[in-house]
């Protein structure tokens, strides 16, 4: 319950390309709603995207979730890492295939750069698989220090991205 606490709005990017990616994301949405002092507000559709960086791997399924939380960014990040761990996430090398990847994209209008945590997420404005699902649930969102997500998305429309039909 978040009765008298300070509420913060955060956006979390989700991605998976191993072990039934759609199911991984659906389970992660449920788990995000169970994070202490946090309320799940909205989720985007699921999107299929091509891998970036390391290309010899399956396509990804991506989405964005919007939450309201009383947790600090660091406490929220720790909860996200625990969810990844429960999903069998292994960090073998940069851009490796993964069962679940959770990225803290935005936290209010905070700009933070510390070891292990940068807000806004440093690559989010370069990735249509983050921008399109983000715009679906927050069409007017502005990335602090960078600009309007809608304007940024126009630059990356050529990146392969396909909205997936809702699972039956």
C-alpha positions as CSV (number, residue, x, y, z in Angstrom):
1,X,0.0,0.0,0.0
2,X,1.3,3.5,-0.9
3,X,-1.0,5.7,1.2
4,X,1.1,8.5,2.5
5,X,4.4,7.9,0.6
6,X,5.9,10.1,-2.1
7,X,4.9,8.6,-5.5
8,X,7.3,8.5,-8.4
9,X,6.5,7.5,-12.0
10,X,8.9,5.1,-13.6
11,X,9.1,3.4,-16.9
12,X,10.7,0.0,-17.3
13,X,11.8,-1.6,-20.6
14,X,11.4,-5.3,-20.9
15,X,13.0,-7.7,-23.4
16,X,13.5,-11.4,-23.9
17,X,14.6,-13.7,-26.7
18,X,15.0,-17.0,-24.9
19,X,12.7,-19.6,-23.3
20,X,9.3,-18.4,-24.6
21,X,9.9,-14.6,-24.7
22,X,6.2,-13.7,-24.7
23,X,5.6,-15.8,-21.5
24,X,8.7,-14.2,-19.9
25,X,7.3,-10.7,-20.4
26,X,3.8,-11.6,-19.3
27,X,5.2,-13.1,-16.1
28,X,7.5,-10.1,-15.6
29,X,4.4,-7.7,-15.8
30,X,2.8,-9.7,-13.0
31,X,6.0,-9.7,-10.9
32,X,6.5,-5.9,-11.4
33,X,3.0,-5.4,-9.9
34,X,4.2,-7.3,-6.8
35,X,7.2,-5.1,-6.1
36,X,6.9,-3.6,-2.6
37,X,5.5,0.0,-2.4
38,X,4.8,-0.1,-6.2
39,X,1.7,-0.1,-8.3
40,X,1.6,-1.3,-11.9
41,X,-0.2,1.4,-14.0
42,X,0.1,0.4,-17.7
43,X,1.9,-1.8,-20.2
44,X,2.5,-1.6,-23.9
45,X,1.8,-4.2,-26.5
46,X,4.5,-6.7,-27.2
47,X,6.8,-6.0,-30.1
48,X,9.2,-8.2,-32.1
49,X,12.6,-6.6,-32.8
50,X,15.9,-7.6,-34.4
51,X,18.9,-8.0,-32.1
52,X,21.3,-5.2,-31.9
53,X,25.1,-5.4,-31.2
54,X,25.4,-9.2,-31.2
55,X,23.4,-10.3,-34.2
56,X,23.7,-14.1,-34.1
57,X,20.8,-14.7,-31.8
58,X,16.9,-14.9,-32.0
59,X,14.7,-11.9,-32.4
60,X,13.6,-10.2,-29.2
61,X,10.1,-9.5,-27.8
62,X,10.0,-6.1,-26.1
63,X,7.6,-4.0,-24.1
64,X,7.5,-1.1,-21.7
65,X,5.7,-0.9,-18.3
66,X,4.7,2.2,-16.4
67,X,4.7,2.0,-12.6
68,X,4.1,4.2,-9.6
69,X,6.6,3.6,-6.8
70,X,7.7,4.9,-3.4
71,X,11.0,3.1,-3.9
72,X,14.3,4.9,-4.7
73,X,15.8,4.3,-8.1
74,X,18.4,2.0,-6.5
75,X,15.9,0.0,-4.5
76,X,13.7,-0.4,-7.6
77,X,16.7,-1.5,-9.7
78,X,17.5,-4.2,-7.0
79,X,14.0,-5.5,-7.3
80,X,14.3,-5.6,-11.1
81,X,17.6,-7.5,-10.8
82,X,15.9,-10.0,-8.5
83,X,13.1,-10.5,-11.1
84,X,15.7,-11.1,-13.8
85,X,17.4,-13.6,-11.6
86,X,14.2,-15.5,-11.0
87,X,13.8,-15.7,-14.7
88,X,17.2,-17.3,-15.1
89,X,19.0,-14.2,-16.5
90,X,22.7,-14.9,-17.0
91,X,25.1,-12.1,-18.0
92,X,27.6,-13.9,-20.2
93,X,28.6,-11.0,-22.5
94,X,27.4,-7.7,-23.7
95,X,24.2,-7.9,-25.9
96,X,24.0,-11.7,-25.2
97,X,20.7,-13.6,-25.6
98,X,18.6,-13.4,-22.5
99,X,15.6,-14.9,-20.8
100,X,14.6,-11.5,-19.4
101,X,16.1,-8.0,-19.4
102,X,14.6,-5.2,-17.3
103,X,15.9,-1.7,-17.8
104,X,14.9,1.3,-15.7
105,X,14.3,3.8,-18.5
106,X,12.8,6.8,-16.7
107,X,12.2,7.8,-13.1
108,X,10.2,11.0,-12.9
109,X,12.3,13.7,-14.6
110,X,15.5,12.5,-12.9
111,X,18.9,12.7,-14.5
112,X,21.4,10.4,-12.7
113,X,24.7,9.0,-13.7
114,X,26.3,6.6,-11.2
115,X,28.1,3.4,-11.4
116,X,25.5,0.7,-12.2
117,X,22.6,3.2,-12.8
118,X,22.1,5.9,-15.4
119,X,18.7,7.6,-15.7
120,X,17.4,8.1,-18.3
121,X,18.7,4.8,-19.7
122,X,21.6,5.9,-21.9
123,X,20.5,4.1,-25.1
124,X,16.8,4.4,-24.9
125,X,16.5,7.4,-27.3
126,X,18.3,5.4,-30.0
127,X,16.0,2.3,-30.0
128,X,12.7,2.1,-31.7
129,X,11.9,-1.1,-29.6
130,X,12.0,1.2,-26.5
131,X,10.5,4.4,-28.0
132,X,7.5,2.9,-29.8
133,X,6.1,0.9,-26.8
134,X,6.9,3.9,-24.5
135,X,4.9,6.2,-26.8
136,X,2.0,3.7,-26.9
137,X,1.5,4.2,-23.1
138,X,2.9,7.7,-22.7
139,X,2.5,9.6,-26.0
140,X,3.7,13.0,-24.5
141,X,6.7,11.6,-22.6
142,X,9.9,13.7,-22.7
143,X,13.3,12.1,-22.1
144,X,15.1,14.5,-19.6
145,X,18.1,16.2,-21.2
146,X,17.3,14.7,-24.6
147,X,13.8,15.7,-25.8
148,X,10.4,14.5,-26.9
149,X,10.2,10.7,-27.4
150,X,7.8,11.2,-30.3
151,X,10.3,13.4,-32.1
152,X,13.2,11.0,-31.4
153,X,11.2,8.1,-32.7
154,X,10.8,9.7,-36.1
155,X,14.6,9.2,-36.6
156,X,14.4,5.4,-36.0
157,X,11.3,4.3,-37.8
158,X,13.5,2.2,-40.2
159,X,14.6,-0.1,-37.3
160,X,12.7,-3.4,-37.7
161,X,9.8,-3.5,-35.2
162,X,6.5,-5.4,-35.4
163,X,3.7,-5.2,-32.9
164,X,2.6,-8.7,-32.0
165,X,-1.0,-9.7,-31.8
166,X,-2.3,-10.3,-28.3
167,X,-1.8,-14.0,-27.3
168,X,-5.0,-15.9,-27.3
